[in-house]
Amino acid sequence: MSTTELAWFKSSYSGTQGDSCVEVAVTQQAFYVRDSKDVGLPHFAVRREGWDLFVQYAAEV
């Protein structure tokens, strides 16, 4: 599956004025993250295990 076929959604923590926004797409293998202001920029992918650790850490901070 190419990243253009992914279902991207904006983070609920992103600003409402269109600044500082990220979008995430989820597959069985990974979470994909990109800048919503310029979707042509490179994105990055995180395996599900890594995403779970990130969310766990963010919840503690």
N, CA, C and O atoms as a MOPAC input file, in Angstrom:
PM7 MOZYME 1SCF
protein

 N      0.84400 1    -1.17700 1     0.00000 1
 C      0.00000 1     0.00000 1     0.00000 1
 C      0.89100 1     1.24200 1     0.00000 1
 O      1.80900 1     1.35300 1     0.81300 1
 N      0.61800 1     2.16800 1    -0.90800 1
 C      1.38800 1     3.40700 1    -0.91400 1
 C      0.77900 1     4.38600 1     0.09000 1
 O     -0.37800 1     4.24200 1     0.48400 1
 N      1.56300 1     5.37600 1     0.49800 1
 C      1.06800 1     6.32800 1     1.49500 1
 C     -0.03700 1     7.21300 1     0.93900 1
 O     -0.78000 1     7.81300 1     1.71600 1
 N     -0.16900 1     7.31400 1    -0.37600 1
 C     -1.27600 1     8.09000 1    -0.94300 1
 C     -2.60400 1     7.36000 1    -0.77200 1
 O     -3.66400 1     7.98100 1    -0.83800 1
 N     -2.55400 1     6.06300 1    -0.55600 1
 C     -3.77700 1     5.27400 1    -0.35900 1
 C     -4.19600 1     5.18200 1     1.10600 1
 O     -5.26200 1     4.64600 1     1.40800 1
 N     -3.38500 1     5.69000 1     2.00500 1
 C     -3.69900 1     5.60400 1     3.42700 1
 C     -4.80100 1     6.58200 1     3.80400 1
 O     -4.96900 1     7.61500 1     3.15600 1
 N     -5.54400 1     6.25900 1     4.84300 1
 C     -6.57300 1     7.14800 1     5.37700 1
 C     -5.93500 1     8.00300 1     6.47000 1
 O     -5.77600 1     7.55100 1     7.60400 1
 N     -5.57000 1     9.24100 1     6.12600 1
 C     -4.89600 1    10.14600 1     7.05300 1
 C     -5.92900 1    10.89200 1     7.88300 1
 O     -6.99500 1    11.24700 1     7.38100 1
 N     -5.61600 1    11.13200 1     9.15500 1
 C     -6.47800 1    11.97500 1     9.98700 1
 C     -5.61300 1    12.88300 1    10.84300 1
 O     -4.49600 1    12.53600 1    11.22800 1
 N     -6.16400 1    14.05700 1    11.12800 1
 C     -5.42200 1    15.06600 1    11.88500 1
 C     -5.47800 1    14.75200 1    13.37200 1
 O     -6.49700 1    14.28900 1    13.88600 1
 N     -4.38300 1    15.00800 1    14.04600 1
 C     -4.32100 1    14.81200 1    15.48500 1
 C     -5.34700 1    15.69700 1    16.18600 1
 O     -5.55000 1    16.84800 1    15.79900 1
 N     -5.98200 1    15.16600 1    17.19800 1
 C     -6.95200 1    15.95800 1    17.96700 1
 C     -6.25700 1    17.05200 1    18.76300 1
 O     -6.92000 1    17.96500 1    19.25500 1
 N     -4.94600 1    16.98300 1    18.90100 1
 C     -4.17400 1    18.00300 1    19.61800 1
 C     -3.61500 1    19.07200 1    18.68600 1
 O     -2.95400 1    20.00200 1    19.14900 1
 N     -3.86300 1    18.96000 1    17.38400 1
 C     -3.36400 1    19.95200 1    16.44800 1
 C     -4.16300 1    21.24300 1    16.57900 1
 O     -5.33100 1    21.22700 1    16.96500 1
 N     -3.52400 1    22.35200 1    16.25500 1
 C     -4.17700 1    23.65000 1    16.35000 1
 C     -5.32700 1    23.80200 1    15.36900 1
 O     -5.35900 1    23.13800 1    14.33400 1
 N     -6.26500 1    24.67000 1    15.69300 1
 C     -7.42800 1    24.88900 1    14.83000 1
 C     -7.15900 1    25.91700 1    13.74400 1
 O     -7.94900 1    26.03100 1    12.80700 1
 N     -6.06400 1    26.67300 1    13.83800 1
 C     -5.74600 1    27.68000 1    12.82400 1
 C     -4.87600 1    27.11700 1    11.70300 1
 O     -4.39500 1    27.88200 1    10.86700 1
 N     -4.66900 1    25.83700 1    11.66400 1
 C     -3.90000 1    25.21800 1    10.59600 1
 C     -2.40700 1    25.19700 1    10.81600 1
 O     -1.65200 1    24.84000 1     9.91100 1
 N     -1.96700 1    25.57500 1    12.00300 1
 C     -0.53100 1    25.55000 1    12.27700 1
 C     -0.20100 1    24.37700 1    13.19700 1
 O     -1.06300 1    23.88400 1    13.92500 1
 N      1.02700 1    23.94900 1    13.15500 1
 C      1.50300 1    22.87800 1    14.04400 1
 C      0.62400 1    21.63000 1    13.98500 1
 O      0.27200 1    21.06400 1    15.02000 1
 N      0.27900 1    21.21200 1    12.79800 1
 C     -0.60700 1    20.05500 1    12.65100 1
 C      0.15600 1    18.83200 1    12.15800 1
 O      1.04300 1    18.93200 1    11.31000 1
 N     -0.19900 1    17.70400 1    12.69500 1
 C      0.30000 1    16.44000 1    12.18700 1
 C     -0.89000 1    15.57600 1    11.81800 1
 O     -1.98000 1    15.71600 1    12.37200 1
 N     -0.66100 1    14.68800 1    10.87800 1
 C     -1.66900 1    13.71600 1    10.48800 1
 C     -1.09000 1    12.32800 1    10.68900 1
 O      0.11500 1    12.11500 1    10.56200 1
 N     -1.96300 1    11.39400 1    11.00400 1
 C     -1.55700 1    10.01500 1    11.26200 1
 C     -2.41900 1     9.09000 1    10.42300 1
 O     -3.61400 1     9.32600 1    10.24100 1
 N     -1.80700 1     8.04900 1     9.92200 1
 C     -2.52400 1     6.97200 1     9.23200 1
 C     -2.09800 1     5.66100 1     9.89300 1
 O     -0.94200 1     5.49400 1    10.28200 1
 N     -3.03700 1     4.75100 1    10.01000 1
 C     -2.79000 1     3.50700 1    10.73500 1
 C     -2.98500 1     2.31800 1     9.80900 1
 O     -3.97100 1     2.23200 1     9.07800 1
 N     -2.01700 1     1.39500 1     9.85600 1
 C     -2.16100 1     0.10800 1     9.16900 1
 C     -1.90700 1    -0.99500 1    10.19600 1
 O     -1.60700 1    -0.71700 1    11.35700 1
 N     -2.02700 1    -2.21200 1     9.77000 1
 C     -1.76600 1    -3.33300 1    10.68500 1
 C     -0.30200 1    -3.37200 1    11.10100 1
 O      0.01700 1    -3.83500 1    12.19600 1
 N      0.59600 1    -2.89000 1    10.23600 1
 C      2.02500 1    -2.97200 1    10.50300 1
 C      2.58500 1    -1.74400 1    11.19500 1
 O      3.53000 1    -1.86400 1    11.97500 1
 N      2.02400 1    -0.54200 1    10.93100 1
 C      2.68500 1     0.67700 1    11.39900 1
 C      1.72400 1     1.84800 1    11.52800 1
 O      0.59100 1     1.82000 1    11.04900 1
 N      2.23200 1     2.88400 1    12.20100 1
 C      1.58400 1     4.18600 1    12.25500 1
 C      2.44000 1     5.12100 1    11.41100 1
 O      3.65900 1     5.15700 1    11.57400 1
 N      1.81800 1     5.87400 1    10.51400 1
 C      2.51800 1     6.80500 1     9.65000 1
 C      2.19000 1     8.21700 1    10.11500 1
 O      1.04500 1     8.51100 1    10.45900 1
 N      3.19200 1     9.09100 1    10.12500 1
 C      3.01900 1    10.45700 1    10.59800 1
 C      3.55300 1    11.41200 1     9.53900 1
 O      4.61700 1    11.18300 1     8.96500 1
 N      2.79500 1    12.49900 1     9.28000 1
 C      3.24400 1    13.50000 1     8.31300 1
 C      2.79200 1    14.89100 1     8.74700 1
 O      1.91600 1    15.03900 1     9.59900 1
 N      3.40400 1    15.89900 1     8.14800 1
 C      3.05900 1    17.30100 1     8.37500 1
 C      1.84300 1    17.63200 1     7.51500 1
 O      1.90500 1    17.52500 1     6.29000 1
 N      0.73800 1    18.03200 1     8.14200 1
 C     -0.48200 1    18.28800 1     7.38000 1
 C     -0.40300 1    19.56800 1     6.55300 1
 O     -1.19500 1    19.74900 1     5.62800 1
 N      0.53300 1    20.45200 1     6.86600 1
 C      0.67100 1    21.69200 1     6.10900 1
 C      1.35700 1    21.45400 1     4.76100 1
 O      1.16300 1    22.22900 1     3.82500 1
 N      2.14600 1    20.40600 1     4.65700 1
 C      2.84400 1    20.09100 1     3.41600 1
 C      2.94900 1    18.57200 1     3.29200 1
 O      3.96300 1    17.97400 1     3.65300 1
 N      1.89000 1    17.96700 1     2.77900 1
 C      1.82700 1    16.50100 1     2.72500 1
 C      2.81300 1    15.90600 1     1.73100 1
 O      2.98200 1    14.68700 1     1.68100 1
 N      3.46900 1    16.75800 1     0.93500 1
 C      4.47800 1    16.27900 1     0.00200 1
 C      5.82400 1    16.03100 1     0.66100 1
 O      6.69000 1    15.37300 1     0.08400 1
 N      6.00500 1    16.55800 1     1.87400 1
 C      7.25100 1    16.31800 1     2.59500 1
 C      7.33400 1    14.84900 1     3.00600 1
 O      6.31200 1    14.16600 1     3.06900 1
 N      8.52400 1    14.36500 1     3.28000 1
 C      8.64500 1    12.97400 1     3.73100 1
 C      7.86600 1    12.72700 1     5.02200 1
 O      7.77400 1    13.60200 1     5.88300 1
 N      7.32300 1    11.55500 1     5.13800 1
 C      6.63200 1    11.12400 1     6.35700 1
 C      7.53600 1    10.11300 1     7.05400 1
 O      8.58400 1     9.73200 1     6.53200 1
 N      7.12000 1     9.69500 1     8.21900 1
 C      7.85300 1     8.59600 1     8.84700 1
 C      6.87500 1     7.56700 1     9.36700 1
 O      5.71600 1     7.87100 1     9.64700 1
 N      7.35800 1     6.35500 1     9.49200 1
 C      6.53700 1     5.24300 1     9.96000 1
 C      7.13300 1     4.68500 1    11.24000 1
 O      8.35100 1     4.61900 1    11.40400 1
 N      6.25900 1     4.29000 1    12.13400 1
 C      6.66300 1     3.70600 1    13.40900 1
 C      5.91900 1     2.38200 1    13.55700 1
 O      4.69700 1     2.32900 1    13.41400 1
 N      6.65500 1     1.32700 1    13.84100 1
 C      5.98500 1     0.04100 1    14.07400 1
 C      5.05500 1     0.17000 1    15.27300 1
 O      5.25900 1     1.02100 1    16.13900 1
 N      4.05000 1    -0.66600 1    15.31500 1
 C      3.02300 1    -0.58800 1    16.35900 1
 C      3.63100 1    -0.65600 1    17.76100 1
 O      3.16900 1     0.03700 1    18.66800 1
 N      4.64900 1    -1.47300 1    17.94500 1
 C      5.26200 1    -1.60200 1    19.26900 1
 C      5.89400 1    -0.27600 1    19.69800 1
 O      5.76500 1     0.13900 1    20.85000 1
 N      6.57400 1     0.37800 1    18.76300 1
 C      7.18500 1     1.66100 1    19.05000 1
 C      6.15200 1     2.74300 1    19.32800 1
 O      6.34900 1     3.58800 1    20.20100 1
 N      5.04700 1     2.71500 1    18.58000 1
 C      3.97200 1     3.68800 1    18.79400 1
 C      3.37300 1     3.51000 1    20.18100 1
 O      3.12700 1     4.48800 1    20.88700 1
 N      3.14200 1     2.28100 1    20.56600 1
 C      2.58400 1     2.00900 1    21.89600 1
 C      3.49500 1     2.56300 1    22.99600 1
 O      3.01400 1     3.14500 1    23.96900 1
 N      4.81100 1     2.38100 1    22.83900 1
 C      5.75700 1     2.92000 1    23.82100 1
 C      5.72600 1     4.44600 1    23.83600 1
 O      5.79400 1     5.05400 1    24.90500 1
 N      5.62500 1     5.06900 1    22.66600 1
 C      5.55200 1     6.52800 1    22.56800 1
 C      4.30000 1     7.05200 1    23.27000 1
 O      4.38200 1     8.00400 1    24.04700 1
 N      3.16100 1     6.45400 1    23.01000 1
 C      1.90400 1     6.90200 1    23.62900 1
 C      1.96800 1     6.71300 1    25.14900 1
 O      1.51200 1     7.56700 1    25.90900 1
 N      2.52600 1     5.61200 1    25.56700 1
 C      2.67400 1     5.35500 1    26.99400 1
 C      3.54200 1     6.42700 1    27.65200 1
 O      3.20600 1     6.93300 1    28.72200 1
 N      4.65600 1     6.77000 1    27.00900 1
 C      5.54200 1     7.80800 1    27.52200 1
 C      4.84200 1     9.17300 1    27.55100 1
 O      4.92300 1     9.89400 1    28.54500 1
 N      4.15900 1     9.52000 1    26.46400 1
 C      3.48800 1    10.81700 1    26.37400 1
 C      2.40600 1    10.96100 1    27.44200 1
 O      2.17500 1    12.06100 1    27.94200 1
 N      1.75000 1     9.87600 1    27.79000 1
 C      0.70600 1     9.91500 1    28.80900 1
 C      1.28600 1    10.19000 1    30.20000 1
 O      0.59700 1    10.71400 1    31.07500 1
 N      2.55000 1     9.83500 1    30.39200 1
 C      3.19900 1    10.03300 1    31.68800 1
 C      3.77900 1    11.42900 1    31.85200 1
 O      3.97800 1    11.89200 1    32.97500 1
 N      4.04800 1    12.09600 1    30.74600 1
 C      4.70500 1    13.41600 1    30.80000 1
 C      3.72300 1    14.50000 1    31.16100 1
 O      4.09900 1    15.66900 1    31.25200 1

